[in-house]
Amino acid sequence: MTIKKIEKKKIFPRGTIVLQTIAMPAHINANGNIFGGWIMSQMDIGGGILAKEISGGRVVTGCVSNIVFLHSISIGDLVSCYAKCLSIGKSSLTISIEIWIKKMCAIKTGQFYCTSEALFIYVAVDNNGKSRKLLPMSIL
């Protein structure tokens, strides 16, 4: 039995841009593409920025799920991280994160598309690293 996932092509990023950088030669894997671990770290940094803004303080990454690498990223691509808060719990925030790239090479300049997406859960913590309650927010 084969399971076929039907993917709708995304035209625009969902969320707010929280981080932007250029993929560099130091970030490549053995195949010459940008290493998935580096992409995931950019997603975590970007999501952490939004989570800290919403929570008004320190946060830690609690869980990463549903990470999907849709397309490879090349050296020189402009990497943009978009994040959107999906829900706020008593001490946690669920954030959807997308990586979009803009091709900067001469042949494909201007192409802009989603390459990765994931769900991250961040937990608000106090100065001792213990979880803390979030204040009621209305920014969703």
Buried (B, 14 or more C-beta within 10 A) or exposed (E): EEEEEEEEEEEEBBBBEBBBBEBEEEBBEEEEBBBBEBBBEBBBBBBBBBBBBBBEBBBEBBEBEEBEBBEBBBBBBBBBBBBBBBEBEEBBBBBBBBBBBBBBEEEEEEEEBBBBBBBBBBBBBEEEEEBBEBEEEEEE
